Amino acid sequence: MPPLPREGDVSDERGARDQPGAPGGEGGPLTGTVVLDLTRALAGPHAGMMLGDLGARVVKVETPGTGDDTRGWGPPFVEGSDGRVQSTYFLSCNRNKHSIAIDLKSEDGRALLEALVRQADVLLENFRPGVLDRLGFPTSRLLELNPRLVVLSISGFGHDGPEGGRAGYDQIAQGEAGLMSLTGSGPDDPQRVGLPVGDLLAGMYGAYGVLAALLERTRTGRGQVVRTSLLAAIVGVHAFQGTRWTVAGDLPHGQGNHHPSICPYGLFRCADGAIQIAVGSEPLWRRLCADFGLDPEAPGMSTNAERVAHRDAVIETVEAAFAGCAADELLDRLAAIGVPAGRVRTLDEVYAWDQTLSQGLLVEVEHPTLGAVRLPGPPLRFFTATADGERETTRTRHRPPPLLDQDAEEVRSWAQAR
């Protein structure tokens, strides 16, 4: 792991791809950027993986012996060739990273971290507020060691304020930030989203903030601290449900599988299951009615506002029209008249779907003990213009999630090289 070029060096960041010891052929807009990932669980690791997917060199610092908490989260676990089990949870958020175990409470560990900080472009941390300070690395110290460093700090409920020190766990944050009140069949049925969306959103917002800070660094030459939280990330996506309350004073609640402001828009039963439709305009409503023999001007149905007010009656009417049709037939008919529609797929169907595969959303990596494993792929693609149109420059080669301390010798050698 030789030293990587920095902005302003004679060799630009693209040259890092050709350096001895640097991973070859991965590419990406962050090639040459070094990320020091001190995070664990999901929000921070997801941010680190996003940056790694963009080509950054991500060094994951873990606790000796146990590593990231998620290494023990399961089942399911998968047994490797060495007899040790690997957590599929850990595998989900740690591709494109190097792992080193460092005891941050030891003198040697702190010295090694200091050396890594001096060379990094970005540091990610999601300790509870105050923990890094007690370890001897408050943000002021980090920026003193490396004035160009961008620090991303993710917390549960914010780094200050009356409850700034609270521990952050996704489901608790989903409840506290109002998301569960918007999810479920009704006001008495709050439900969590089926994946840790608060963690994931905090990671996404965090990576977004890091990129903005790196861009500003090209102008100022200095790094800065970026902070976000699970609370902030969830409130940040309240969207129209937020303004529904803050502007109109209308308190939203869960309404099952139907849109609160558009009708018909949601899940509708048919002869052999259910499909989803999105009738987002009056012309679409009239096309639907014309093809299925419905009266678009029936009482309570002539405008979207009326249909929302009489949602149950609209759902009953549409489902009656769909009752004699199988899902495949319905989807064909709806496609023919231009009404957006789709099926509800299970995950095995999603990962076998040719459209998913065409977008690079399933990648295969060679794990040190598990062999070839398939992982959900990165959601971004990149293209450059050419004389013939465009050429895709998306990263196509990916590192598997690392074993604990797998890259210790390489990382230590690199940290001490400058």
Secondary structure, DSSP 8 states (H G I E B T S, - for coil): ------TTSSS-GGGGGGSTTS--S---TTTT-EEEE---SSHHHHHHHHHHHTT-EEEEEE-TTT-SGGGG--S-EEE-TTS-EEEHHHHTT--SEEEEE--TTSHHHHHHHHHHHHH-SEEEE---TTHHHHTT--HHHHHHH-TT-EEEEEESS-SSSTTTT----HHHHHHHTTHHHHSSSSTT-----SS-HHHHHHHHHHHHHHHHHHHHHHHHS---EEEEEHHHHHHTT-HHHHHHHHTT-------TTB-SSSSSEEEEEETTEEEEEE--SHHHHHHHHHHHT--TTSTT-SSHHHHHHTHHHHHHHHHHHHTTS-HHHHHHHHHHHT--EE----HHHHHH-HHHHHTT-EEEEEETTTEEEEEE--S---EEEETTEEEE-----------TTTTHHHHHHHHT--
